[in-house]
């Protein structure tokens, strides 16, 4: 019984981390794309370092996982 509760809590925490990664990835892509369109050339390379990890997070965690988890969808 206690072991089952432990695994349930672990699974809920893991689902939460995947959802947070998905939301951060989606918002990072939005900010990165806006930064690439608006900012000067000096800051465009820095926006690429925001965009690439965000794409990786979306690939790893899923696009709509966090949106469904937090009810934004």
N, C-alpha and C positions, 0 to 999 in steps of 0.2 A: 504494500500500500504506500509506504513512504517513498520507495524507489520509483513507483509510478508517478507520484506527485513531482518528484525531482525531474524526471524526464519530461513531464508536461511543462514545467516551468522553463526548462532548458529549451524546449521547442518554441515556446512563446517568445523567449528572448532572441532566439535565432531568427524567427519570423520578423521581429521588430527590427533587427539589424539589417536584414535584407530590404525591408521597406524603407528604412532611413537611407540606405545606399541608393536605392532607386530614386527617391525624391531629390537627394543631393545631386545625383547624376543628371536628372532632367533639368533642374534649376541651373546647374553648371553649364549645360549645353545652351540654354536660353541666354544666360549672361555672356558666355563665350561668343555666341553668334552676334549678339548686340554689340559687344566690344570690338569684334572684328569689323563690323560695319561702321561704327561711329568713331572709334579712337584713331589717333595718329599712328604712323608707322612705328614709332618708338615703343608703343604699348601693344601693338598687334602681336608681337612675338610672345609677350607675357600672357596674352589672351589665349594663345595656342597651348600654353602650359595649363590653362584652366579647362580648355576644351578637350584635350586628349584624355586626361584622367576621368572626365565626366562621361565621355563616350565609353571608356572601359567599364565604369560603374554601371552604366545602362546595359551594356552587354552582359555583365556578370549578374546583375540583380533583376533585370527585366525592366521594360519600359513602364508598364502600368501597375506593377506590383505595389509600389508605395501609394499610388493614387487610389487604388482600391482599398488598401489597408487603412488609410487615414480618412477615407470617405470623401476625397476631393473629386471623385469621378462620377 
